[in-house]
Amino acid sequence: MTSGAPRPITFLSDFGWDDEFVGVVHGVIATLAPMCRVIDLNHRVPRGDVRSGALTLLRGIQYMPPGVLLAVVDPGVGTSRRAVVVETPWGYMVGPDNGLLSPAVALVGGATRAFSVENPDVMLPARGRTFEGRDRFAPAAAVLAAGEADPHELGPQVDPHALEPLLLPLSDVSDGHVEGQAWWVDTFGNVQTNISPEDLEEAGMSQGQDVAVRVGLMKYRVPWVGSYAEVAEGRPLMHIDSVGLMALAVRGGRADEHFTLGAGTSVVITS
């Protein structure tokens, strides 16, 4: 065992707030690592939606203090999928090996080492395998954050290149035309796409002009603006969002309803 300064734990899950699951995981961490702060990034990831969880991590990890990430969106719980610790330049990432961690790992510089969490000494005893967030992932995150274990003490080392990837769709750029996808609809109804401002500029578009947005069979004329205040109340707009991607919005309204789209919907922008 090793010692070191306590590290913060960033915690994401699809547990929601209607049951005791989030609180129980907090309790396990507080018992094993009482000096470690826990930051709740999001617990309303849609149930079992690995892609949404991965995108949430991708948006949020750069703003989290280096330390330990505990991420549990695990529709394969109880199967042969591995529970892993991934060592990165940012810190340790703990979660299921189902692609959930892979975009965040890539964003912070890639994996330096990876380990499969198999040591029963760092797990809570349980007769069933339905709550590995409590029994396997939380103890692993806690002992790493507290500096009470090195990752090799949690289980055997595995090849980082063998970790499950998550392939995210790329935008397609041509002259005057960018085809992408709606990635995320936030609480306010704003729709983030996988299209960057550089994609639009490469296609010959620029901020300050109106662009055509096609969703399915519907086509809309929308201004590309710098802020909501540049359009009237209730009017649609396109802007660069907080993580640097193009988003559709409606001032004082919901873009998902205005454009009738959700995560995964094709979005085509033309000049």
C-alpha positions as CSV (number, residue, x, y, z in Angstrom):
1,M,0.0,0.0,0.0
2,T,1.1,3.6,-0.6
3,S,0.2,6.9,1.0
4,G,-0.3,10.3,-0.6
5,A,-2.5,13.4,-0.5
6,P,-6.2,12.7,-0.8
7,R,-7.5,13.2,-4.4
8,P,-11.0,14.4,-5.3
9,I,-13.4,11.9,-6.8
10,T,-15.6,13.0,-9.8
11,F,-18.7,10.8,-9.8
12,L,-21.1,10.2,-12.7
13,S,-23.8,7.6,-13.0
14,D,-27.2,6.8,-14.5
15,F,-28.6,6.0,-11.0
16,G,-30.9,9.0,-10.8
17,W,-32.2,10.5,-7.5
18,D,-35.3,8.4,-6.8
19,D,-33.5,5.6,-5.0
20,E,-30.7,5.3,-2.5
21,F,-28.0,4.3,-5.0
22,V,-26.1,7.6,-5.2
23,G,-26.2,8.0,-1.5
24,V,-25.0,4.5,-0.8
25,V,-22.0,5.0,-3.1
26,H,-21.2,8.3,-1.3
27,G,-21.5,6.3,2.0
28,V,-19.0,3.7,0.8
29,I,-16.5,6.4,-0.3
30,A,-17.0,8.3,3.0
31,T,-16.3,5.2,4.9
32,L,-13.2,4.2,3.0
33,A,-11.8,7.7,2.1
34,P,-13.4,10.2,4.5
35,M,-10.9,12.9,3.5
36,C,-11.7,12.8,-0.2
37,R,-14.1,15.3,-1.7
38,V,-16.8,13.9,-4.1
39,I,-18.0,16.0,-7.0
40,D,-21.3,14.8,-8.5
41,L,-21.0,15.5,-12.2
42,N,-24.3,14.0,-13.3
43,H,-26.6,11.2,-12.1
44,R,-29.4,11.7,-14.7
45,V,-27.6,10.0,-17.6
46,P,-30.4,8.1,-19.4
47,R,-30.6,4.5,-18.0
48,G,-28.0,2.3,-19.6
49,D,-27.1,4.9,-22.2
50,V,-23.3,4.5,-22.5
51,R,-23.0,7.0,-25.3
52,S,-24.8,9.8,-23.4
53,G,-22.6,9.1,-20.3
54,A,-19.5,9.1,-22.4
55,L,-20.4,12.5,-24.0
56,T,-21.2,13.9,-20.6
57,L,-17.7,12.9,-19.5
58,L,-16.2,14.3,-22.6
59,R,-17.9,17.7,-22.0
60,G,-17.1,17.8,-18.3
61,I,-13.7,16.2,-17.6
62,Q,-11.6,19.1,-18.6
63,Y,-13.2,21.2,-15.9
64,M,-12.8,18.6,-13.1
65,P,-9.8,18.8,-10.8
66,P,-7.3,16.0,-11.5
67,G,-7.9,13.0,-9.3
68,V,-10.1,10.0,-9.7
69,L,-13.1,9.6,-11.9
70,L,-15.8,7.1,-10.8
71,A,-18.2,6.5,-13.8
72,V,-21.0,3.9,-13.7
73,V,-23.3,3.5,-16.7
74,D,-23.2,-0.2,-16.8
75,P,-26.0,-2.1,-18.7
76,G,-23.6,-5.1,-18.8
77,V,-23.4,-5.4,-15.0
78,G,-23.0,-9.0,-13.9
79,T,-21.6,-10.1,-17.3
80,S,-18.1,-10.9,-18.4
81,R,-17.3,-7.2,-19.1
82,R,-14.3,-6.0,-17.1
83,A,-14.3,-3.5,-14.3
84,V,-11.2,-1.3,-15.1
85,V,-8.9,1.4,-13.7
86,V,-7.4,3.5,-16.5
87,E,-4.3,5.5,-15.6
88,T,-4.1,8.8,-17.6
89,P,-2.1,12.1,-17.3
90,W,-5.3,13.5,-15.6
91,G,-5.5,10.8,-13.0
92,Y,-7.3,7.5,-12.6
93,M,-10.6,6.6,-14.3
94,V,-12.7,3.8,-12.8
95,G,-15.6,2.2,-14.5
96,P,-16.9,-0.6,-16.7
97,D,-15.0,-1.5,-19.8
98,N,-17.9,-0.7,-22.2
99,G,-16.7,2.4,-24.0
100,L,-17.9,4.8,-21.3
101,L,-14.5,6.0,-20.4
102,S,-12.8,6.0,-23.8
103,P,-13.6,9.5,-25.1
104,A,-12.6,11.2,-21.8
105,V,-9.4,9.1,-21.7
106,A,-8.5,10.2,-25.2
107,L,-9.3,13.9,-24.4
108,V,-6.9,14.0,-21.4
109,G,-4.0,12.4,-23.2
110,G,-4.7,8.7,-23.5
111,A,-4.1,5.7,-21.2
112,T,-0.7,5.1,-19.8
113,R,-1.7,1.9,-18.0
114,A,-4.9,-0.1,-17.4
115,F,-5.9,-2.7,-14.8
116,S,-8.8,-5.0,-14.3
117,V,-10.4,-4.7,-10.8
118,E,-10.4,-8.3,-9.5
119,N,-8.8,-8.3,-6.0
120,P,-11.5,-9.3,-3.5
121,D,-9.7,-7.5,-0.8
122,V,-10.7,-4.2,-2.3
123,M,-14.4,-5.1,-3.0
124,L,-17.4,-5.2,-0.7
125,P,-18.7,-8.7,-0.2
126,A,-22.1,-9.3,-1.9
127,R,-24.1,-12.3,-2.8
128,G,-25.4,-10.7,-6.1
129,R,-23.7,-8.8,-8.9
130,T,-26.4,-6.1,-9.5
131,F,-24.7,-3.2,-7.7
132,E,-21.1,-3.2,-8.7
133,G,-21.1,0.6,-8.4
134,R,-21.2,0.0,-4.7
135,D,-19.3,-3.2,-4.4
136,R,-16.5,-2.9,-6.9
137,F,-16.1,0.5,-8.5
138,A,-16.7,2.7,-5.4
139,P,-14.1,0.9,-3.2
140,A,-11.5,0.9,-6.0
141,A,-12.0,4.7,-6.5
142,A,-11.9,5.3,-2.8
143,V,-8.6,3.5,-2.1
144,L,-7.0,5.2,-5.1
145,A,-8.2,8.6,-4.1
146,A,-7.1,8.1,-0.5
147,G,-3.6,7.0,-1.7
148,E,-4.1,3.7,0.1
149,A,-3.4,1.5,-3.0
150,D,-1.6,1.6,-6.3
151,P,-3.7,0.4,-9.3
152,H,-1.7,-2.8,-9.7
153,E,-2.9,-3.8,-6.2
154,L,-6.5,-3.8,-7.5
155,G,-5.9,-6.5,-10.2
156,P,-3.9,-7.6,-13.2
157,Q,-2.6,-5.1,-15.7
158,V,-4.3,-5.2,-19.1
159,D,-3.4,-3.7,-22.5
160,P,-4.8,-0.2,-22.7
161,H,-5.3,-0.7,-26.5
162,A,-7.6,-3.6,-25.7
163,L,-10.1,-1.5,-23.8
164,E,-13.5,-1.2,-25.4
165,P,-13.7,1.9,-27.7
166,L,-16.7,4.1,-28.3
167,L,-16.8,5.3,-31.9
168,L,-18.4,8.7,-32.1
169,P,-19.7,9.9,-35.5
170,L,-17.7,12.6,-37.3
171,S,-19.2,15.4,-39.3
172,D,-18.9,15.4,-43.1
173,V,-17.7,18.6,-44.7
174,S,-18.0,19.7,-48.4
175,D,-18.2,23.0,-50.2
176,G,-21.2,24.9,-48.7
177,H,-22.5,21.8,-46.8
178,V,-21.8,20.2,-43.5
179,E,-23.7,17.0,-42.4
180,G,-23.6,16.1,-38.7
181,Q,-25.7,14.8,-35.9
182,A,-27.4,16.1,-32.7
183,W,-25.3,14.8,-29.8
184,W,-27.1,16.1,-26.8
185,V,-30.2,18.0,-25.7
186,D,-29.7,19.9,-22.4
187,T,-32.2,20.7,-19.7
188,F,-33.1,24.0,-21.4
189,G,-33.8,22.2,-24.8
190,N,-30.6,23.5,-26.4
191,V,-29.3,21.0,-29.0
192,Q,-25.6,20.4,-29.3
193,T,-24.3,19.0,-32.5
194,N,-21.0,17.3,-33.4
195,I,-20.3,20.1,-35.9
196,S,-17.6,22.6,-35.1
197,P,-17.3,26.2,-36.1
198,E,-14.2,25.2,-38.1
199,D,-16.3,22.7,-40.1
200,L,-18.7,25.5,-41.1
201,E,-15.9,27.8,-41.9
202,E,-14.3,25.2,-44.1
203,A,-17.6,24.9,-45.9
204,G,-17.6,28.6,-46.5
205,M,-19.9,29.8,-43.7
206,S,-19.2,32.4,-41.1
207,Q,-20.7,33.9,-37.9
208,G,-23.0,36.7,-38.7
209,Q,-24.8,35.1,-41.6
210,D,-28.0,33.1,-41.9
211,V,-27.6,29.4,-42.6
212,A,-30.0,26.7,-43.7
213,V,-30.6,23.9,-41.2
214,R,-32.2,20.7,-42.5
215,V,-33.7,18.2,-40.0
216,G,-35.4,15.3,-41.8
217,L,-37.6,16.8,-44.5
218,M,-37.8,20.2,-42.7
219,K,-35.6,23.1,-43.6
220,Y,-35.1,26.2,-41.4
221,R,-33.3,29.5,-41.9
222,V,-31.3,30.4,-38.8
223,P,-28.9,33.1,-37.9
224,W,-25.4,32.2,-36.7
225,V,-24.9,34.6,-33.8
226,G,-22.6,35.1,-30.8
227,S,-25.3,35.2,-28.1
228,Y,-29.0,34.7,-27.4
229,A,-29.5,38.4,-27.1
230,E,-28.9,38.9,-30.8
231,V,-32.3,37.5,-31.7
232,A,-35.8,38.3,-30.5
233,E,-37.6,36.3,-27.8
234,G,-38.9,33.1,-29.2
235,R,-36.7,33.1,-32.3
236,P,-34.3,30.2,-33.2
237,L,-30.5,30.7,-33.5
238,M,-27.3,28.8,-33.9
239,H,-24.2,29.6,-31.8
240,I,-21.0,28.2,-30.4
241,D,-21.8,26.5,-27.2
242,S,-19.8,26.2,-23.9
243,V,-17.6,23.4,-25.2
244,G,-16.9,24.9,-28.6
245,L,-19.4,23.0,-30.8
246,M,-22.3,24.3,-32.8
247,A,-25.7,24.3,-31.0
248,L,-29.2,25.1,-32.0
249,A,-31.2,27.1,-29.5
250,V,-34.4,29.2,-29.2
251,R,-34.3,32.3,-27.1
252,G,-36.7,31.7,-24.2
253,G,-37.8,28.4,-25.7
254,R,-36.7,24.9,-26.6
255,A,-34.8,24.1,-29.7
256,D,-35.6,20.4,-29.5
257,E,-39.3,21.2,-29.9
258,H,-38.8,23.9,-32.4
259,F,-36.7,21.7,-34.7
260,T,-38.4,18.4,-33.7
261,L,-35.2,16.5,-33.0
262,G,-33.4,14.6,-30.3
263,A,-30.0,13.0,-29.7
264,G,-28.9,11.1,-32.8
265,T,-31.0,13.0,-35.3
266,S,-29.2,14.0,-38.5
267,V,-28.5,17.7,-38.9
268,V,-27.4,19.3,-42.2
269,I,-26.2,22.9,-42.4
270,T,-25.8,24.7,-45.7
271,S,-25.0,28.2,-46.7
